[in-house]
Amino acid sequence: MHKTKARYHVAIRKTRKDEANMKINVLQLSAVLSENRNRDFWQEVKRIRCRQSNISSVVDGQSSAADIADIFATTYRDFYTSV
């Protein structure tokens, strides 16, 4: 019971901190865009998020684009014809 309560309070603190950070980011974004109207909105959003998506280059041991596409095609064909 004590662990669950502690996890709950940690989650609440994290949520409040994340909410405060989002408000700060919105203010920064609005300030940047109001200073220079030529800036791209979505580029600024991406810059603030600082997230990079990593794309795997190997799927089921295959690394070429054609082989990976064949794996997906076979999987989805089997899936949709099984019904």
N, C-alpha and C positions, 0 to 999 in steps of 0.2 A: 504494500500500500504506500509506503514512504517513497519508494523508487518511482512509482507512477505519479505521485503528487509532485515530486521533484522534476520529473521529465515534463510534466504539464507546465510548471512554472518556467522552466528553461524555454519551452516552446513559446510561451506568452511573451517572455522578454525578447526572444529572437524576432517574433512577429512585430512587436512594437518598434524594435530597432530597424527592421526592414522597411516598415511603413515610414519612419522618419527619413530614412535614406532615399526612399522614392520621392518624398516631398522635396527634399533637397535637390534631387536630380531634375525634377520638373522645373524648379525655380532656376537652376543653372541653364536648362535647355531654353526656357523662355527668355532669359537674359541674353544668351548667345544669339538666338534668332532675332531678337529685337535690335541688337547692336548692328547686325549685318544681315540684311534681307536676302542677300545672294546665296546664303548657305543653304545646303540641302537638309531638309528636316530629317529624313530617314538616315542619312549619313551621320547626323548628330546623335540620333537615337542609338545607332550601332556603336558609336564611339563611347557613349556614356555606359552602355551595357557591358562593354569590354568582354564580350563572350565570343569565343571562336568555336565553330563547329568542326569537329574532326570527322573526316570521312574515311572509312576503312578502305584500304586498297586490296584486301583479301577477304573473300567470302567463300566459305566451305573449301578452302584450299586453292581457289581459283583467283588469279590476279588480273587477267585481261578483261577489258570491258565486255567483249563478246561472250566470254565464258560466264561471267557474272550474270549477264542478261539471260543467257540460256538457263541458268540455275533458277532464276526468278520465273521465267516463262514456264518451265517444267513444273515448278512448285505450284504456281497459280493454276495451271491447266489441270493438274491432278486434284487440286482443291475444289475447283468449280465443277469438274465432271464427276466428283464423288457423290454429289447430292442426288 
